[in-house]
Amino acid sequence: MRGQRTYNELVKDSTISGTVRKGRSNALVFRRNECMLARYFYYGYLKNKSYEEIMRLLAAEFFLSPATISMRVQQNTDKLKTLKRSGPSMYYFQSRWPHLKW
């Protein structure tokens, strides 16, 4: 786990054995993208916000550049189309991501 080596060296004064996997967790990136797409759909379809405003809001919420957000949206248009077809209610978003204000 990240930070474990520093913790062990500073607090426990021991070394960590084995290798530590570095980089991003694919599962966490997938979950972030799924939540970001839901927010994109929510702001655009349910709140009728402009594209520029959606990009500004998502950049602030997910700490990503608008270019990165746009790229992720383009890569996942099929998921957005599926979301639109299912016509989710506000309850869907609130139950799926209760930590966010919908």
C-alpha positions as CSV (number, residue, x, y, z in Angstrom):
1,M,0.0,0.0,0.0
2,R,1.3,3.5,-0.8
3,G,2.8,5.3,2.1
4,Q,3.5,2.0,4.0
5,R,7.3,2.2,3.4
6,T,7.4,5.7,4.8
7,Y,5.2,4.7,7.8
8,N,7.4,1.7,8.5
9,E,10.7,3.7,8.2
10,L,9.5,6.6,10.3
11,V,7.2,5.0,12.8
12,K,8.1,1.4,13.0
13,D,11.8,1.8,12.0
14,S,11.7,-1.4,9.9
15,T,11.9,-2.1,6.2
16,I,9.2,-3.4,4.0
17,S,9.7,-6.8,2.3
18,G,8.6,-7.6,-1.2
19,T,7.6,-5.3,-4.0
20,V,5.0,-2.6,-4.0
21,R,2.8,-2.2,-7.0
22,K,3.0,1.4,-8.3
23,G,0.6,3.3,-10.5
24,R,-3.1,3.8,-10.7
25,S,-5.7,1.3,-9.7
26,N,-7.7,0.3,-12.7
27,A,-10.7,-0.5,-10.5
28,L,-10.6,3.0,-9.0
29,V,-10.2,4.7,-12.3
30,F,-13.2,2.8,-13.6
31,R,-15.3,3.8,-10.7
32,R,-14.2,7.5,-11.0
33,N,-15.1,7.5,-14.7
34,E,-18.5,5.9,-14.0
35,C,-19.3,8.5,-11.5
36,M,-18.0,11.3,-13.7
37,L,-20.2,10.1,-16.6
38,A,-23.2,10.0,-14.3
39,R,-22.5,13.6,-13.2
40,Y,-22.1,14.6,-16.9
41,F,-25.4,13.1,-17.7
42,Y,-27.1,14.6,-14.6
43,Y,-25.8,18.1,-15.4
44,G,-26.6,18.0,-19.1
45,Y,-29.8,16.0,-19.3
46,L,-31.5,16.6,-15.9
47,K,-30.2,20.1,-15.1
48,N,-29.9,21.5,-18.6
49,K,-26.5,23.1,-18.1
50,S,-24.3,24.2,-20.9
51,Y,-21.3,22.2,-22.1
52,E,-18.9,24.8,-20.8
53,E,-20.5,24.9,-17.4
54,I,-20.5,21.1,-17.2
55,M,-16.8,21.0,-18.0
56,R,-16.1,23.6,-15.3
57,L,-18.1,21.8,-12.7
58,L,-16.6,18.4,-13.5
59,A,-13.1,19.8,-13.5
60,A,-13.7,21.2,-10.0
61,E,-15.3,18.0,-8.7
62,F,-12.9,15.4,-10.1
63,F,-9.6,17.5,-10.3
64,L,-9.2,16.7,-14.0
65,S,-8.6,19.1,-16.9
66,P,-11.6,19.7,-19.3
67,A,-9.5,18.0,-22.1
68,T,-9.2,14.8,-20.0
69,I,-12.9,14.9,-19.1
70,S,-13.9,15.4,-22.8
71,M,-11.6,12.5,-23.8
72,R,-13.2,10.2,-21.2
73,V,-16.7,11.2,-22.3
74,Q,-15.9,10.5,-26.0
75,Q,-14.4,7.1,-25.0
76,N,-17.6,6.2,-23.1
77,T,-20.4,7.5,-25.3
78,D,-22.0,4.0,-25.4
79,K,-22.4,4.1,-21.6
80,L,-24.0,7.5,-21.8
81,K,-26.4,6.3,-24.5
82,T,-27.3,3.3,-22.3
83,L,-27.8,5.7,-19.3
84,K,-30.1,7.9,-21.5
85,R,-32.1,4.9,-22.7
86,S,-32.7,3.6,-19.2
87,G,-34.0,7.1,-18.2
88,P,-32.8,6.9,-14.6
89,S,-34.6,8.8,-11.8
90,M,-32.9,11.0,-9.3
91,Y,-33.2,8.1,-6.8
92,Y,-30.8,6.1,-9.0
93,F,-28.1,8.7,-8.7
94,Q,-28.7,9.3,-5.0
95,S,-28.6,5.6,-4.1
96,R,-25.6,4.9,-6.3
97,W,-23.5,7.8,-5.1
98,P,-25.0,9.0,-1.8
99,H,-21.9,11.1,-0.9
100,L,-22.7,13.6,-3.7
101,K,-25.4,16.2,-3.8
102,W,-27.8,15.4,-6.6
